[in-house]
Amino acid sequence: MTVSTAKLPVIDLSSPDRLSTANSIRQACVDYGFFYLANHGVEEELIEIAFEESRKFFSLPLDEKMKLPRKEHRGYSPLYAENLDPDSSSKGDSKEAFYVGPVRGSGNKAELNQWPSPEVLPSWRSTMESYHGKVMSAARRLISLIALALKLDEDYFVKVGALDDPEGFLRLLHYPGELGSSDEEPIYGASAHSDYGMTTLLLTDGVAGLQACPSYRALPDSRSVGRSGDNLGSGKMYHRYMGEFTIAKRIYASVLCFIVNIGDMMERWTNCLFR
């Protein structure tokens, strides 16, 4: 398999030229399904604090983290608890995660979230709630540009109710590094997969590892090995689609720009124009 660096466009969310920005998004979503998002409105200081609080949690003893086991898609998921590639026979992905669901909204959605004890991590909940809110705000602005990229009114997704009560999830991810491989199957940070929602906004600590398949067809055994690092968002190390491919693209890890990718739901909504 050949691996090269993808030359993805940088989308400036603050640009006054919305039509040109939308056209750039359209091209990126047709060609790769990935692009960088700059000037997104999430303050650098908040990003740094969120990463630091994330590191504090993952550095806790396992028994302390296991007090918040994942349920209702919220809480802690330990090493090897997930395997994103159903075709893989490995013991699981070499990553640990913490899920935070909507922090506002109708019903009891916010109440389903689990939080570390304030005695252990006093600033953790307020930091993650603030970060979640800021990213959701950026996502709403981005969605209006995606509507324009689809030759629709920029408030299209608002008018049809797609953003009335969004299921925006924050996933904190920690990859401990390359742990080798078993005799039967290599061990990966995150197995080959595609995301299932509208869009993913991924922020990394600058450690490389993410790869993308630029075509709709991918080899079942083509994935990337995880490296030590942390992500904020619904992150992944590699994307693949059913079938066959020969080239993978490495995604440059940016500390301040979000890496945005199109999810399965948006792909279906656009009749596979965006992917």
C-alpha positions in Angstrom: 0.0 0.0 0.0 1.3 3.5 -0.9 1.0 6.2 1.7 1.4 9.9 0.8 0.4 13.2 2.5 -3.0 14.5 1.6 -3.1 18.1 0.4 -6.3 19.2 2.0 -7.8 22.7 1.8 -7.8 25.0 4.8 -11.3 26.4 5.3 -11.4 29.7 7.1 -14.7 29.8 9.1 -14.4 33.5 9.6 -14.0 34.3 5.8 -16.5 36.9 4.5 -16.5 35.2 1.1 -18.9 32.5 2.0 -19.6 31.3 -1.5 -15.9 30.8 -2.3 -15.5 29.0 1.1 -18.5 26.8 0.3 -17.1 25.9 -3.1 -13.8 24.8 -1.4 -15.7 22.7 1.0 -17.6 21.0 -1.8 -14.4 20.1 -3.6 -12.9 18.7 -0.5 -15.9 16.7 0.4 -16.2 15.2 -3.1 -12.4 14.4 -3.4 -11.6 13.3 0.2 -14.4 13.9 2.7 -11.7 15.8 4.8 -10.6 19.3 5.2 -9.0 21.6 7.9 -11.1 24.2 9.7 -9.3 27.4 10.8 -10.5 30.4 12.7 -13.3 28.3 14.2 -13.9 30.4 17.3 -12.7 27.9 19.9 -10.1 29.8 21.9 -6.5 28.4 22.0 -6.5 28.7 25.8 -9.6 26.6 26.1 -8.1 24.0 23.8 -5.0 23.8 25.9 -7.0 23.5 29.1 -9.2 20.8 27.6 -6.2 18.7 26.5 -4.6 19.1 29.9 -7.8 18.0 31.7 -8.1 15.1 29.4 -4.5 14.0 30.2 -5.2 14.3 33.9 -8.2 11.9 33.6 -6.3 9.3 31.5 -3.4 9.4 33.9 -5.6 8.3 36.8 -5.4 4.8 38.1 -7.5 2.3 36.2 -9.8 1.6 39.1 -10.5 5.3 39.4 -11.4 5.5 35.7 -13.5 2.4 35.9 -15.8 4.1 38.4 -17.3 5.7 35.3 -17.9 2.8 33.0 -19.4 3.6 29.6 -23.2 3.4 29.6 -25.8 5.1 27.5 -22.8 6.0 25.2 -21.3 8.1 28.0 -18.4 7.5 30.3 -15.1 5.6 30.2 -14.0 2.9 27.7 -10.7 1.1 28.6 -8.0 -0.2 26.3 -9.1 -2.9 23.8 -12.8 -2.4 24.8 -13.7 -1.3 21.3 -13.0 -2.7 17.8 -14.1 -0.3 15.1 -13.5 -2.8 12.3 -16.0 -5.7 12.5 -13.8 -7.7 10.1 -10.8 -7.6 12.4 -10.0 -10.5 14.6 -7.7 -8.4 16.9 -8.4 -8.2 20.6 -9.5 -4.6 20.2 -8.2 -1.1 19.5 -5.3 0.2 21.4 -7.0 3.3 22.8 -9.0 4.4 25.8 -11.8 6.9 25.5 -14.2 9.0 27.5 -17.6 10.0 26.0 -19.6 13.1 26.8 -23.0 13.5 25.3 -25.1 16.7 24.8 -24.7 19.0 27.8 -27.9 20.9 27.0 -31.1 20.0 25.3 -34.6 18.5 25.8 -35.4 15.7 28.2 -32.7 14.2 30.4 -29.9 14.0 27.8 -27.6 16.1 29.9 -28.3 14.1 33.0 -27.1 10.9 31.4 -23.5 12.3 31.3 -21.0 10.9 33.8 -18.3 13.1 35.4 -15.2 12.5 37.4 -15.5 13.4 41.1 -14.8 17.1 41.6 -12.6 16.1 44.5 -10.3 14.3 42.0 -10.6 16.7 39.0 -12.3 19.9 40.2 -12.2 21.7 36.9 -12.9 18.8 34.6 -16.7 19.1 34.1 -16.8 22.8 33.6 -13.9 22.6 31.1 -15.6 19.9 29.0 -19.0 21.6 29.1 -17.4 24.8 27.9 -15.4 23.0 25.2 -18.4 21.1 24.0 -20.5 24.2 23.7 -17.8 26.1 21.7 -17.3 23.2 19.3 -21.1 22.8 18.8 -21.2 26.6 18.0 -18.5 26.1 15.4 -20.3 23.1 14.0 -23.5 25.0 13.5 -21.6 27.7 11.5 -19.9 25.0 9.5 -23.2 23.3 8.7 -24.5 26.4 7.1 -21.5 26.5 4.8 -22.1 22.8 3.9 -25.6 23.7 2.9 -24.3 26.3 0.6 -21.7 23.8 -0.7 -24.7 21.6 -1.7 -26.3 24.5 -3.6 -29.0 24.9 -0.8 -30.0 27.8 1.3 -27.5 28.3 4.1 -30.3 27.8 6.7 -31.5 24.6 5.0 -30.6 22.3 7.8 -32.1 24.7 10.4 -35.4 24.9 8.4 -35.7 21.1 8.2 -35.1 20.7 11.9 -31.7 18.8 11.6 -30.2 21.1 14.3 -33.3 21.4 16.6 -31.9 19.0 19.3 -28.5 17.8 17.9 -26.8 14.7 19.3 -23.3 16.2 19.5 -20.9 13.9 21.3 -17.4 14.8 22.6 -15.0 11.8 22.6 -11.7 12.2 24.5 -9.2 9.7 23.1 -5.9 8.6 24.4 -3.6 6.3 22.3 -0.8 4.9 24.5 1.4 4.2 21.5 2.6 1.3 19.4 2.1 -1.9 21.4 3.3 -4.3 18.8 1.2 -7.1 17.5 -0.1 -10.5 18.4 0.7 -13.7 16.4 -2.7 -13.6 14.7 -3.5 -9.9 14.2 -1.7 -6.6 14.4 -2.8 -4.1 17.1 -4.1 -0.7 15.9 -4.8 2.5 17.7 -8.2 2.7 15.9 -9.2 0.1 13.3 -10.4 0.9 9.8 -13.8 2.6 9.9 -16.0 5.5 8.8 -17.9 7.8 11.2 -21.6 7.5 11.3 -22.9 11.1 11.9 -23.2 14.3 9.9 -19.6 15.6 10.5 -16.7 15.0 12.8 -14.5 17.8 14.1 -11.3 16.3 15.4 -8.5 18.2 17.2 -5.2 16.5 17.9 -2.2 17.2 20.1 0.0 17.2 17.0 0.9 13.5 17.0 0.6 12.0 13.5 -1.3 8.8 12.8 -4.6 9.6 11.0 -4.9 8.2 7.4 -7.8 8.4 4.9 -8.8 6.4 1.9 -9.4 8.7 -1.1 -11.5 6.2 -2.9 -14.7 4.3 -2.0 -12.9 1.0 -2.1 -10.4 -0.3 0.5 -8.5 -3.4 1.4 -9.9 -5.2 4.5 -6.4 -5.4 6.0 -5.3 -1.8 5.4 -5.3 0.2 8.6 -2.8 2.4 10.4 -1.0 1.6 13.6 -1.7 4.0 16.4 0.9 6.3 18.0 1.0 7.8 21.4 -1.2 10.9 21.5 -4.5 12.5 22.5 -7.5 13.6 20.5 -10.5 15.8 21.3 -13.5 14.9 19.1 -14.8 11.9 17.4 -11.4 10.9 16.2 -10.2 8.0 14.2 -6.8 6.8 12.9 -8.0 5.5 9.5 -11.0 5.5 7.2 -11.9 2.7 4.8 -14.8 1.8 2.6 -15.9 -1.6 1.4 -14.0 -3.0 -1.6 -10.5 -2.4 -2.7 -7.9 0.4 -3.0 -4.2 0.9 -3.5 -3.4 4.4 -2.0 -3.9 5.8 1.5 -3.4 9.5 2.4 -1.8 10.7 5.6 -3.6 13.5 7.3 -1.3 16.2 8.8 -1.9 16.5 12.6 -2.8 20.1 13.4 -2.9 21.4 17.0 -5.1 24.4 16.4 -7.1 23.6 13.2 -9.9 21.1 13.4 -9.7 18.1 11.0 -13.2 17.8 9.6 -14.6 14.8 7.9 -17.9 13.9 6.5 -19.9 11.1 8.2 -22.0 8.3 6.9 -25.3 10.2 7.4 -24.1 13.2 5.4 -22.9 10.9 2.7 -26.3 9.2 2.5 -28.1 12.6 2.6 -26.1 13.7 -0.4 -26.6 10.5 -2.3 -22.9 9.7 -2.0 -21.8 13.0 -3.5 -20.0 13.9 -0.3 -18.1 11.1 1.4 
